C-alpha cells in the first residue's frame, strides 16, 4: 500500500539520519474508502494525488507547530506492506480524517518511492498559511483563503537519492 507521510525538512533530516520514517503507530495518508467516497473518482492517479494533498495539509500543520522549521511542506511517498496501514473506522467520513491512516511498525526510509517538497518560491505562501491555520480551522473564510494559497503550489518530486541535496548535505 502506498502511503504519504507528512514531515518537515527537519523531520526529513532526522529520517535521513536514522534511516527510519517512524516507528509506529504514526499518521500518514492513503487512498482509503472514505477518501474514494469523498473524491468521487475511480482514477487511482487522481485518488493518490488527493491523498498526497491531504498529507501536504498535515505537513502544513506540522510547520505551524514548529516555528523554526523552513517553511516548505514535505511529504514522503512510501510503500508499506498490506495490513501495516489502516484507517480508523470510528472517524468515518470526518472531513479532517479523510485519507488518514495509522501505520504500525517501523518504516525504513529505504522503502520510500519519492519525496515531495515545496520549491523555495512557495515559502512566503506556506508561511502565511501556517500562520492562518488556526483561524481557518475556526471558520474564518479569509484565513481559509490564505491556507488555500499554499495549496496552489505544487509539491516538487524528488528521488530518494536527492534527499542529501535537500538537506544541504550533498
Residue pairs with C-beta under 8 A, 6 or more apart in sequence:
1 30
1 79
1 80
1 81
1 82
1 84
1 85
2 30
2 31
2 48
2 51
2 77
2 78
2 79
2 113
3 28
3 29
3 30
3 51
3 77
3 78
3 79
3 80
3 85
3 101
3 103
4 28
4 29
4 30
4 51
4 52
4 54
4 55
4 75
4 76
4 77
4 78
4 116
5 21
5 22
5 26
5 28
5 55
5 75
5 76
5 77
5 78
5 103
5 107
6 27
6 28
6 29
6 55
6 56
6 57
6 58
6 59
6 61
6 62
6 73
6 74
6 75
7 15
7 21
7 59
7 62
7 74
7 75
7 76
8 59
8 62
8 63
8 66
8 69
8 70
8 72
8 74
9 69
9 70
9 72
9 74
9 117
9 166
9 167
10 66
10 68
10 69
10 70
11 62
11 74
12 74
12 76
12 115
12 117
12 163
12 166
12 167
13 167
15 21
15 22
15 76
15 109
16 109
16 163
16 164
16 167
16 169
18 109
19 108
19 109
19 110
20 106
20 107
20 108
20 109
21 76
21 78
21 107
21 108
21 109
21 111
21 112
22 103
22 106
22 107
23 105
23 106
24 84
24 102
24 103
24 104
24 105
24 106
24 107
25 102
25 103
25 104
26 102
26 103
27 58
27 100
27 101
27 102
27 103
28 55
28 78
28 85
28 100
28 101
28 102
28 103
29 51
29 52
29 54
29 55
29 58
29 99
29 100
29 101
30 51
30 85
30 87
30 99
30 101
31 44
31 47
31 48
31 50
31 51
31 99
32 51
32 87
32 98
32 99
32 100
32 101
33 87
34 87
34 91
34 92
34 93
34 97
34 98
34 99
35 47
35 50
35 51
35 54
35 98
35 99
36 42
36 47
37 93
38 93
38 95
38 98
39 46
39 47
39 50
41 47
41 50
50 99
51 99
52 75
52 77
52 116
52 155
53 151
54 98
54 99
54 100
55 75
55 99
56 73
56 75
56 116
56 151
56 155
57 151
59 73
59 74
59 75
60 73
60 126
60 129
60 130
60 133
60 147
60 150
61 133
62 69
63 69
63 71
63 73
63 126
63 130
64 130
64 131
64 133
64 134
70 123
71 118
71 122
71 123
71 124
71 126
71 127
71 130
72 117
72 118
72 119
72 120
72 122
72 123
72 126
73 117
73 118
73 122
73 126
73 150
73 155
74 115
74 116
74 117
74 118
75 115
75 116
75 117
75 155
76 109
76 112
76 114
76 115
76 116
77 112
77 113
77 114
77 115
77 116
78 107
78 109
78 111
78 112
78 113
79 111
79 113
80 103
80 107
80 111
84 103
84 104
84 105
84 107
85 101
85 102
85 103
85 104
86 101
86 102
86 104
87 97
87 100
87 101
87 102
88 97
88 100
88 102
91 97
91 100
109 160
109 163
110 160
112 160
113 160
114 157
114 158
114 159
114 160
115 157
115 158
115 159
115 160
115 162
115 163
115 166
116 155
116 156
116 157
116 158
117 155
117 156
117 158
117 166
118 126
118 153
118 155
118 156
119 153
119 156
121 153
122 150
122 153
125 149
125 150
125 152
125 153
126 150
126 153
128 146
128 149
128 150
129 146
129 147
129 149
129 150
130 150
131 146
132 140
132 143
132 144
132 146
132 147
133 143
133 147
134 143
135 142
135 143
136 143
136 144
136 146
136 147
158 166
162 170
164 170
